[in-house]
Amino acid sequence: MAVDSKTLELRALLNKQYRWIDRKWDLVFWVTAAFVVGAAADITKQLFAGDWDFWTDWKDRQWWPIITPFAIIIIGSALQYIQWLAWRFPTGMTYTAVAMFLCTLIGRWLQWGAFVYYPMNFVWPATMVAAAIFADWVLLKTKSFVLTSIIGSILFAVTWWISNYIPLAPYLQPAQWMDRVVTVADIQGIEYVRSQTPEYLRIIEHGSLRTFLGETQYVSLVFGATVAIAGYWVGQFIARALAIWPIGRFMKKW
């Protein structure tokens, strides 16, 4: 059956309009989802890591590399599973990282910079963008959640530490304050008084972990990479139990 030129033009016009609507809907969806995903990732980080990833003087070499990777990989792993299962997009972890960093940066600037007048270099949020890229890259190459949980989580923890140690290093420099040698981060914590008192952090730095090559951060980083593997599977469970499984039951029912 032959189709005249006017019908073809009408179909082309309708397809163009539908494509415009689809792209506009995609933009609205992904921008809206960014706030939801970023808020979920930040809430999860606050529940597990709390102040360990908030104040500069709490970003110590013992507990910060252990707790924070476990806390921030959970929602990223969940979204990675959903996006890979739905569209074969290895971008779930990176999308979560960018959304969380933007949400936390805006939140801390409004809450602690604009209203409380704390300097941003005291409450700056840690970034997981570089670490998330490596985790998504492992999933892209291996196409296996098991290998991603092992290799990707270890790369995630190590890359997260390296990418955040660069902005943290200047605040770990020794300084003399009231006849005591402390770090610049310690001086910030002493000058900007808040309810939390991290004085014990200055004590645990002399703990038994010093016997391992004289440093705590290397042992903590290895243990943090191991804990990140467990956090990855927590995110997988959340995605499968709270997202994929209910949607599958709904689709089968209707």
Secondary structure, 3 states (H helix, E strand, C coil): CCCCHHHHHHHHHHHHHHHHHHHHHHHHHHHHHHHHHHHHHHHHHHHHCHHHHCCHHHCCCCCHHHHHHHHHHHHHHHHHHHHHHHHCCCCHHHHHHHHHHHHHHHHHHHHHHHCCCCCHHHHCCCCCHHHHHHHHHHHHHHCCHHHHHHHHHHHHHHHHHHHHHHHHHHHHCEEEECCEEEEHHHHHHHHCCCCCCHHHHHHHCCCHHHHCCCCCHHHHHHHHHHHHHHHHHHHHHHHHHHHHHHHHHHHHHC
